[in-house]
Amino acid sequence: MSEVKEVKLRPVVRTSGWIFIIWGIVVVVKGILDAFFLEPESEFITIKEWIRYAGFEIIYGFACIIFGLVILEFSKRVKEKIKKKIEKSFEL
């Protein structure tokens, strides 16, 4: 005997989009702070390398934000709920 269960799908997709957006904002802020306000954390890293790394952080953060926005746009096309067939496990 199998049972049918409704599973919410759209909230899961939207949540993952918001996680990417929030993470991207955090990384962009950290990159801007590293580029303009903070100094290198180690003595052997030059300012040029430090700013290059901060630029990487900023680009990575913007990529996460854009990816999160794409996921949110995609979530509009996803069904709200799906029906999933659940098989009962074998019992002795």
N, C-alpha and C positions, 0 to 999 in steps of 0.2 A: 504494500500500500504506500502510496506517495501522497505527500501533503504539499499544498501550494502556499507559499509565503510571499508577501509583498515586501520588497526591499527598497528603501529610499536611495536613489542614485544621484540625483542632482545636488543635494546638500554635500555629498562627499566630494564631488568635482569642484563645487564652489569653495569649499574649505581648502582644498589643495591650492586653488588659485590665490586665495587670500594669504596663505602661508608663503607662497613665492613672492607676493607683493610686499608683505611685511619684511621678509628676509632681505629683499632687494633694497628696501628703504634703509634698513640697518647698515647694510654693506656700503651703500652710497654715502651715507653720513660718515661712516668710519673712514672711507677713502678720502672724502673732502677734508676731514680733520687731519688725516695723515699728510695730505698734500700741502695744506696751508698753515696748520697750527702746531702739529706735533713734530718732534724730532725723531731721528732713527733710534730704534730700541737697542741697537748694538753699535759698538765703536767701529767695526770693520765694514759697515755698510755706508757707501757714499750717499750724498744727498741726491745725486742723479739716479742712482738705483732705487732709493727710497721713493722718489717721486714717480718713477716708472712703475713700481709696485702699487703705489696709491692710484695711479691711472688704471692699472689692471683691476683694482678693487672697484673703482667707479664704473668701469665698463661692465664688469661682472654683475654689479648691483642693478644697473639699468637693464641688462639682459634678463635678470630674474624678474624685474618689474614687468617688462614687456611680455615675458612668458606667462606670468600670472594673469595679465590682462587678456592674453589670448585664451587661456584656460577659462576665464570668466565668460568670454564671448562664446566659447564652445559650449559652455554649460547651458546656454540658452536653448541649444538644439538637443540637449539630452533629455530623455524622458524623466518625469518627476519620480515615478516609481516603476519598478519592474517586477514581474511575477517570476518567482524561482521555485522550481520543483525540488522538494526535499525528500530524499529516499530515507526510509527508516532503516536503521542499522540492524544487522542480523543479531538476534538474541537466542540463546539456548533455553 
